[in-house]
């Protein structure tokens, strides 16, 4: 496998892993919130709080990763 193909494969694997992260982060934080709610009898306070924090965190990560990749692309680099 050539070096360019290896870099492309690595980039694609990182992007697919990011998709899993985008999907799982809010869900896992929401489940943590549900568990805390069940222990403190505050349903749905912590569920909503943690789920929203997960969505906001993922949104920030996607935004900043996109900005970083566009900056590299403008500089003529195709890596991550």
DSSP file (Angstrom, degrees, kcal/mol; ACC not computed):
  #  RESIDUE AA STRUCTURE BP1 BP2  ACC     N-H-->O    O-->H-N    N-H-->O    O-->H-N    TCO  KAPPA ALPHA  PHI   PSI    X-CA   Y-CA   Z-CA
    1    1 A X              0   0    0      0, 0.0     0, 0.0     0, 0.0     0, 0.0   0.000 360.0 360.0 360.0 131.1    0.0    0.0    0.0
    2    2 A X     >  -     0   0    0      1,-0.1     4,-2.3     4,-0.0     5,-0.2  -0.250 360.0-112.1 -72.2 163.3    1.4    3.4   -1.0
    3    3 A X  H  > S+     0   0    0      1,-0.2     4,-2.2     2,-0.2     5,-0.2   0.881 117.5  52.4 -63.8 -38.1    1.9    6.1    1.5
    4    4 A X  H  > S+     0   0    0      2,-0.2     4,-2.1     1,-0.2    -1,-0.2   0.908 110.6  47.1 -66.0 -41.9   -0.8    8.3    0.0
    5    5 A X  H  > S+     0   0    0      2,-0.2     4,-2.5     1,-0.2    -1,-0.2   0.885 110.9  52.9 -65.4 -38.0   -3.3    5.4    0.1
    6    6 A X  H  X S+     0   0    0     -4,-2.3     4,-2.3     2,-0.2    -2,-0.2   0.906 109.9  47.6 -63.5 -41.9   -2.3    4.7    3.7
    7    7 A X  H  X S+     0   0    0     -4,-2.2     4,-2.3     2,-0.2    -2,-0.2   0.891 111.8  50.5 -65.7 -39.7   -2.9    8.4    4.7
    8    8 A X  H  X S+     0   0    0     -4,-2.1     4,-2.3     2,-0.2    -2,-0.2   0.911 110.9  48.4 -64.8 -43.0   -6.3    8.3    2.9
    9    9 A X  H  X S+     0   0    0     -4,-2.5     4,-2.5     2,-0.2    -2,-0.2   0.917 111.2  50.5 -62.9 -43.5   -7.4    5.2    4.7
   10   10 A X  H  X S+     0   0    0     -4,-2.3     4,-2.0     1,-0.2    -2,-0.2   0.904 110.5  49.9 -60.5 -41.9   -6.3    6.7    8.1
   11   11 A X  H  X S+     0   0    0     -4,-2.3     4,-2.1     1,-0.2    -1,-0.2   0.909 111.3  48.3 -63.7 -43.0   -8.3    9.8    7.3
   12   12 A X  H  X S+     0   0    0     -4,-2.3     4,-2.3     1,-0.2    -2,-0.2   0.886 110.4  51.0 -67.0 -38.8  -11.4    7.8    6.5
   13   13 A X  H  X S+     0   0    0     -4,-2.5     4,-2.1     2,-0.2    -1,-0.2   0.886 109.7  50.8 -65.0 -37.9  -11.1    5.7    9.6
   14   14 A X  H  X S+     0   0    0     -4,-2.0     4,-1.7     1,-0.2    -2,-0.2   0.910 110.8  48.8 -65.4 -41.5  -10.8    8.8   11.7
   15   15 A X  H  X S+     0   0    0     -4,-2.1     4,-1.4     2,-0.2    -2,-0.2   0.878 110.6  49.8 -67.5 -37.4  -13.9   10.3   10.1
   16   16 A X  H  X S+     0   0    0     -4,-2.3     4,-1.5     1,-0.2    -1,-0.2   0.882 109.5  52.1 -68.9 -35.8  -15.9    7.1   10.6
   17   17 A X  H  X S+     0   0    0     -4,-2.1     4,-2.1     1,-0.2    -1,-0.2   0.841 104.7  56.8 -64.9 -32.9  -14.9    7.1   14.2
   18   18 A X  H  X S+     0   0    0     -4,-1.7     4,-2.6     1,-0.2    -1,-0.2   0.865 102.2  55.8 -66.4 -35.4  -16.0   10.7   14.5
   19   19 A X  H  X S+     0   0    0     -4,-1.4     4,-1.8     2,-0.2    -1,-0.2   0.904 108.1  47.3 -62.5 -41.2  -19.5    9.6   13.4
   20   20 A X  H  X S+     0   0    0     -4,-1.5     4,-2.8     2,-0.2     5,-0.3   0.909 111.9  50.8 -65.0 -41.9  -19.7    7.0   16.2
   21   21 A X  H  X S+     0   0    0     -4,-2.1     4,-2.2     1,-0.2     5,-0.2   0.900 108.1  52.3 -62.8 -41.4  -18.5    9.6   18.6
   22   22 A X  H  X S+     0   0    0     -4,-2.6     4,-0.6     1,-0.2    -1,-0.2   0.891 116.2  40.8 -62.3 -39.2  -21.2   12.1   17.4
   23   23 A X  H  X S+     0   0    0     -4,-1.8     4,-0.7    -5,-0.2    -2,-0.2   0.878 120.2  40.2 -77.1 -38.4  -23.9    9.5   17.9
   24   24 A X  H  X S+     0   0    0     -4,-2.8     4,-3.2    -5,-0.2     5,-0.3   0.816  99.3  69.6 -86.0 -31.0  -22.8    8.0   21.2
   25   25 A X  H  X S+     0   0    0     -4,-2.2     4,-2.4    -5,-0.3     5,-0.2   0.941 104.5  40.0 -57.9 -53.1  -21.6   11.0   23.2
   26   26 A X  H  X S+     0   0    0     -4,-0.6     4,-2.4    -5,-0.2    -1,-0.2   0.886 117.2  51.4 -63.9 -35.1  -25.1   12.5   23.8
   27   27 A X  H  X S+     0   0    0     -4,-0.7     4,-2.5     2,-0.2    -2,-0.2   0.945 111.7  45.3 -66.3 -47.2  -26.6    9.1   24.3
   28   28 A X  H  X S+     0   0    0     -4,-3.2     4,-2.2     1,-0.2    -2,-0.2   0.906 114.7  47.8 -64.5 -40.5  -24.1    8.0   26.9
   29   29 A X  H  X S+     0   0    0     -4,-2.4     4,-2.3    -5,-0.3    22,-0.2   0.889 110.8  52.6 -66.7 -36.9  -24.3   11.3   28.7
   30   30 A X  H  X S+     0   0    0     -4,-2.4     4,-2.3    20,-0.2    -2,-0.2   0.907 108.8  49.6 -62.9 -41.2  -28.1   11.1   28.7
   31   31 A X  H  X S+     0   0    0     -4,-2.5     4,-2.3     2,-0.2    -2,-0.2   0.889 109.3  51.7 -64.9 -38.5  -27.9    7.6   30.2
   32   32 A X  H  X S+     0   0    0     -4,-2.2     4,-2.4     1,-0.2    -2,-0.2   0.918 109.7  50.5 -61.7 -42.0  -25.6    9.0   32.9
   33   33 A X  H  X S+     0   0    0     -4,-2.3     4,-2.7     1,-0.2    14,-0.5   0.891 108.6  51.6 -62.3 -40.4  -28.1   11.7   33.5
   34   34 A X  H  X S+     0   0    0     -4,-2.3     4,-2.4    12,-0.2    -1,-0.2   0.904 109.4  50.6 -62.7 -40.7  -30.9    9.2   33.8
   35   35 A X  H  X S+     0   0    0     -4,-2.3     4,-1.6     2,-0.2    -2,-0.2   0.932 111.9  46.3 -63.3 -45.0  -28.9    7.2   36.3
   36   36 A X  H  X S+     0   0    0     -4,-2.4     4,-2.0     1,-0.2    -2,-0.2   0.914 111.8  52.6 -62.9 -41.8  -28.3   10.3   38.4
   37   37 A X  H  X>S+     0   0    0     -4,-2.7     4,-1.7     1,-0.2     5,-1.1   0.890 107.0  52.3 -60.2 -39.4  -32.0   11.2   38.1
   38   38 A X  H  <5S+     0   0    0     -4,-2.4    -1,-0.2     1,-0.2    -2,-0.2   0.844 112.5  45.3 -67.4 -31.4  -33.0    7.7   39.4
   39   39 A X  H  <5S+     0   0    0     -4,-1.6    -1,-0.2    -5,-0.2    -2,-0.2   0.797 124.1  32.8 -79.6 -28.9  -30.7    8.1   42.4
   40   40 A X  H  <5S-     0   0    0     -4,-2.0    -2,-0.2    -5,-0.2    -3,-0.2   0.435 100.3-126.4-109.5  -0.8  -31.8   11.6   43.3
   41   41 A X  T  <5S+     0   0    0     -4,-1.7    -3,-0.2    -5,-0.2    -4,-0.1   0.910  71.3 125.0  56.2  47.5  -35.5   11.5   42.1
   42   42 A X    > < -     0   0    0     -5,-1.1     3,-2.7    -6,-0.1     4,-0.3   0.021  48.4-164.0-121.7  25.9  -35.1   14.6   39.9
   43   43 A X  T 3   +     0   0    0     -6,-0.4    -9,-0.0     1,-0.3   -10,-0.0  -0.256  66.2   7.2 -53.9 135.5  -36.3   13.1   36.5
   44   44 A X  T 3> S+     0   0    0    -11,-0.0     4,-2.7     0, 0.0    -1,-0.3  -0.775 105.1  89.8-103.1  28.2  -35.7   14.5   33.8
   45   45 A X  H <> S+     0   0    0     -3,-2.7     4,-2.4     1,-0.2    -2,-0.1   0.941  97.2  33.6 -55.8 -59.9  -33.4   17.3   35.1
   46   46 A X  H  > S+     0   0    0     -4,-0.3     4,-2.9   -13,-0.3     5,-0.3   0.844 116.0  58.0 -71.0 -32.2  -30.0   15.6   34.8
   47   47 A X  H  > S+     0   0    0    -14,-0.5     4,-2.5     2,-0.2     5,-0.2   0.965 112.1  40.3 -58.1 -52.1  -31.0   13.6   31.7
   48   48 A X  H  X S+     0   0    0     -4,-2.7     4,-2.5     2,-0.2     5,-0.2   0.908 116.6  50.6 -64.7 -41.9  -31.8   16.8   29.8
   49   49 A X  H  X S+     0   0    0     -4,-2.4     4,-2.2    -5,-0.3    -2,-0.2   0.950 115.5  40.2 -61.4 -51.0  -28.8   18.7   31.2
   50   50 A X  H  X S+     0   0    0     -4,-2.9     4,-2.2     2,-0.2   -20,-0.2   0.888 115.0  51.9 -69.5 -38.8  -26.3   16.0   30.3
   51   51 A X  H  X S+     0   0    0     -4,-2.5     4,-2.2    -5,-0.3    -1,-0.2   0.936 111.6  47.0 -62.2 -45.9  -27.9   15.2   27.0
   52   52 A X  H  X S+     0   0    0     -4,-2.5     4,-2.7    -5,-0.2     5,-0.2   0.891 110.6  52.3 -63.9 -39.8  -27.8   18.9   26.0
   53   53 A X  H  X S+     0   0    0     -4,-2.2     4,-2.6    -5,-0.2    -1,-0.2   0.891 109.1  51.0 -62.0 -38.5  -24.2   19.2   27.1
   54   54 A X  H  X S+     0   0    0     -4,-2.2     4,-2.3     2,-0.2   -28,-0.2   0.913 111.4  46.8 -64.2 -43.2  -23.3   16.2   25.0
   55   55 A X  H  X S+     0   0    0     -4,-2.2     4,-2.4     2,-0.2    -2,-0.2   0.919 114.4  47.1 -65.6 -43.7  -25.0   17.7   21.9
   56   56 A X  H  X S+     0   0    0     -4,-2.7     4,-2.4     2,-0.2    -2,-0.2   0.918 112.6  49.9 -64.5 -43.3  -23.3   21.1   22.5
   57   57 A X  H  X S+     0   0    0     -4,-2.6     4,-2.3    -5,-0.2    -2,-0.2   0.911 112.1  46.8 -62.1 -43.3  -19.9   19.4   23.0
   58   58 A X  H  X S+     0   0    0     -4,-2.3     4,-2.6     2,-0.2     5,-0.2   0.901 110.8  53.0 -65.7 -40.5  -20.2   17.4   19.9
   59   59 A X  H  X S+     0   0    0     -4,-2.4     4,-2.3     1,-0.2    -2,-0.2   0.909 110.2  47.5 -61.2 -42.0  -21.3   20.4   17.9
   60   60 A X  H  X S+     0   0    0     -4,-2.4     4,-2.7     2,-0.2     5,-0.3   0.910 111.5  50.9 -64.8 -42.2  -18.3   22.4   19.1
   61   61 A X  H  X S+     0   0    0     -4,-2.3     4,-2.3     1,-0.2     5,-0.2   0.931 111.6  46.6 -62.0 -45.8  -16.0   19.5   18.2
   62   62 A X  H  X S+     0   0    0     -4,-2.6     4,-2.3     2,-0.2    -1,-0.2   0.914 113.4  50.0 -62.7 -43.1  -17.4   19.2   14.7
   63   63 A X  H  X S+     0   0    0     -4,-2.3     4,-2.4    -5,-0.2    -2,-0.2   0.946 113.9  42.9 -61.1 -50.6  -17.2   22.9   14.2
   64   64 A X  H  X S+     0   0    0     -4,-2.7     4,-2.2     1,-0.2    -1,-0.2   0.853 113.4  51.7 -69.4 -33.9  -13.6   23.2   15.3
   65   65 A X  H  X S+     0   0    0     -4,-2.3     4,-2.5    -5,-0.3    -1,-0.2   0.910 110.8  49.2 -66.0 -41.0  -12.4   20.1   13.4
   66   66 A X  H  X S+     0   0    0     -4,-2.3     4,-2.5    -5,-0.2     5,-0.2   0.925 110.7  49.8 -62.3 -45.4  -14.0   21.5   10.3
   67   67 A X  H  X S+     0   0    0     -4,-2.4     4,-2.0     1,-0.2    -1,-0.2   0.910 111.7  49.2 -59.8 -42.7  -12.3   24.9   10.8
   68   68 A X  H  X S+     0   0    0     -4,-2.2     4,-2.1     1,-0.2    -2,-0.2   0.918 112.0  47.7 -63.7 -45.0   -9.0   23.1   11.3
   69   69 A X  H  X S+     0   0    0     -4,-2.5     4,-2.3     1,-0.2    -2,-0.2   0.876 111.6  50.2 -66.6 -37.2   -9.4   21.0    8.1
   70   70 A X  H  X S+     0   0    0     -4,-2.5     4,-2.4     2,-0.2    -1,-0.2   0.877 109.1  52.0 -68.7 -35.8  -10.4   24.0    6.0
   71   71 A X  H  X S+     0   0    0     -4,-2.0     4,-1.5    -5,-0.2    -2,-0.2   0.923 112.1  46.1 -64.5 -43.3   -7.4   25.9    7.2
   72   72 A X  H  <>S+     0   0    0     -4,-2.1     5,-2.8     2,-0.2     4,-0.4   0.896 111.3  52.2 -65.2 -39.8   -5.1   23.0    6.3
   73   73 A X  H ><5S+     0   0    0     -4,-2.3     3,-1.2     1,-0.2    -2,-0.2   0.910 108.2  50.7 -63.2 -42.1   -6.8   22.7    2.9
   74   74 A X  H 3<5S+     0   0    0     -4,-2.4    -1,-0.2     1,-0.3    -2,-0.2   0.817 108.0  53.6 -65.3 -30.5   -6.3   26.4    2.2
   75   75 A X  T 3<5S-     0   0    0     -4,-1.5    -1,-0.3    -5,-0.2    -2,-0.2   0.496 123.8-105.8 -82.1  -3.5   -2.6   26.0    3.0
   76   76 A X  T < 5S+     0   0    0     -3,-1.2     2,-0.4    -4,-0.4    -3,-0.2   0.599  79.4 127.6  91.2  12.0   -2.4   23.2    0.5
   77   77 A X      < -     0   0    0     -5,-2.8    -1,-0.3    -6,-0.2    -2,-0.2  -0.844  39.4-168.5-100.7 138.5   -2.2   20.3    3.0
   78   78 A X        +     0   0    0     -2,-0.4    -1,-0.1    -3,-0.1    -5,-0.1   0.394  56.7  95.7-105.2   2.9   -4.5   17.4    2.6
   79   79 A X              0   0    0     -7,-0.1    -7,-0.1     1,-0.1    -2,-0.1  -0.059 360.0 360.0 -80.8-173.1   -3.9   15.7    6.0
   80   80 A X              0   0    0     -8,-0.1    -1,-0.1     0, 0.0    -8,-0.1   0.431 360.0 360.0 -87.5 360.0   -5.8   16.0    9.2
